[in-house]
Amino acid sequence: MIQKVALGGGCHWCTEAVFQSLKGVQHVAQGWVQSTEENDTFSEAVIVQFDTTLIPLKVLVAIHLRTHKSTVQHSMRKKYRSAIYYYDQAQQEILKNILTAAQSEFKEKIITQVLPFIAFKASREAITNYYYSNPKKPFCEQFINPKLKLLLREFTEFANSDLIGFS
């Protein structure tokens, strides 16, 4: 079954590359997501469309928590909101349960919020698919490669090692 979830937490170039590099992910849209109330400003994020028979939502959340600073508040949190955006009430409950269970795997408190998805603004085409268009750029080597190596190391079953291209 195909589902979607929106994820934010760090630079959307990094987040896009991480989720593009997974088996079972069919599409990643890079841009900005808006939620409600104090989170009604647009924040960098991606929308991930995935096949639940190949990669469960629980695994996507675990990867998300480990590939951005999910336990750290910092001055850029308005631009890089640590969040998982849900599309319906059933998904909200599932995500809350997944986050509660994941907390035991972290020493620090997870700050990632479960928020309603309200709107999306896509990035301009020139900066989408950033990593796979520019893998040798210093930004990619410094910030994205370590995240992809983490996928290969800790999520081997789900990492698309042929696409990632190094080990």
KOLMARFI-528486 format. One record per residue (C-alpha): x, y, z; residue in one letter. Coordinates in steps of 0.001 Angstrom, whole numbers, padded with zeros to 6 digits, always signed. Layout:
XYZA...
END
This chain:
+000000+000000+000000M+001311+003464-000893I+001260+006074+001888Q+002825+009466+002403K+004287+011314+005337V+006039+014680+005577A+009272+015006+007536L+011236+018049+008631G+014216+018589+010841G+017219+019782+008958G+018255+020990+005566C+015847+019620+002977H+018775+018717+000704W+019947+016297+003397C+016481+014994+004191T+015669+014535+000507E+018871+012534-000108A+018320+010284+002903V+014811+009273+001883F+015636+009035-001846Q+018235+006436-000850S+015780+003946+000637L+014194+000876-000907K+010426+001213-000967G+010408+005004-001253V+008705+005901-004502Q+008996+009681-004477H+010438+012477-002353V+009178+016038-002819A+011478+018688-001394Q+010213+022028-000145G+008519+023682+002820W+005642+022432+004973V+003164+024504+006945Q+001256+023282+009996S-001044+025081+012441T-000967+027489+015393E+002602+028343+016461E+003851+026104+013633N+001959+027905+010868D+005095+029238+009175T+006651+027215+006365F+009638+025107+007420S+012034+023019+005308E+010723+019483+004847A+010069+016666+002415V+007010+014626+001528I+007854+010935+001248V+005656+008539-000722Q+006469+004971+000258F+005310+001390-000150D+004404+000060+003302T+005030-003517+002159T+008692-002642+001514L+009439-000090+004236I+007240+000483+007288P+006421+003928+008656L+008182+002944+011895K+011457+002510+009989V+011064+005857+008203L+010553+007550+011580V+013585+005783+013076A+015714+006927+010140I+014370+010453+010415H+015182+010638+014128L+018759+009443+013521R+019540+011647+010526T+018785+015043+012038H+019220+016616+015474K+015956+015229+016859S+016941+015892+020481T+018417+019397+020120V+016770+022810+020233Q+018756+025434+018349H+018343+028922+016963S+017325+027680+013497M+014340+025555+014610R+011826+027874+012918K+013464+027178+009538K+014344+023569+010431Y+011357+022442+012518R+011858+018933+013897S+008530+017410+012935A+006602+014580+011394I+003479+015808+009643Y+000405+013594+009516Y-002355+013524+006916Y-005185+012038+009004D-006125+011161+012592Q-005198+007483+012211A-001690+008401+011055Q-001396+010910+013917Q-002037+008187+016504E+000381+005772+014845I+003105+008437+014723L+002603+009407+018375K+002925+005750+019380N+006054+005287+017257I+007696+008377+018803L+006798+007284+022339T+008348+003865+021738A+011444+005396+020070A+012206+007578+023097Q+013703+004570+024929S+016451+004431+022272E+017634+007986+023044F+019351+009385+026140K+018021+012904+025522E+014370+013835+025108K+013164+013692+021508I+011878+017154+020529I+010364+016032+017229T+006709+017010+017087Q+003792+015224+015450V+001917+017983+013622L-000934+018253+011135P+000046+018774+007507F-001622+021921+006157I+000256+023034+003039A+003365+022431+000951F+005464+024713-001255K+007807+022810-003548A+011414+023898-003938S+012395+025332-007291R+013478+022616-009675E+017108+023829-009822A+017732+022674-006227I+015692+019455-006155T+017448+016100-006327N+020373+018094-004986Y+022580+015276-003734Y+022199+012946-006690Y+022820+015856-009079S+025874+017105-007113N+027364+014267-005008P+030911+015672-005167K+029985+019160-003924K+031610+019953-000562P+028191+020378+001113F+027184+016882+000017C+030437+015299+001102E+030438+017064+004470Q+026784+016861+005493F+024957+014258+003398I+027535+011467+002985N+027709+010806+006758P+023925+010365+006836K+024023+007951+003895L+026830+005993+005574K+024616+005756+008667L+021865+004257+006469L+024264+001672+005098L+025511+000843+008600R+022315+000899+010688E+019514+000362+008159F+021241-002010+005730T+018051-003881+004833E+016365-000670+003668F+019311+001268+002196A+019552+001233-001586N+023297+000530-001686S+023340+000492-005505D+022014+004059-005575L+024183+005338-002727I+027280+004098-004516G+029768+003806-001680F+030128+001660+001435S
END
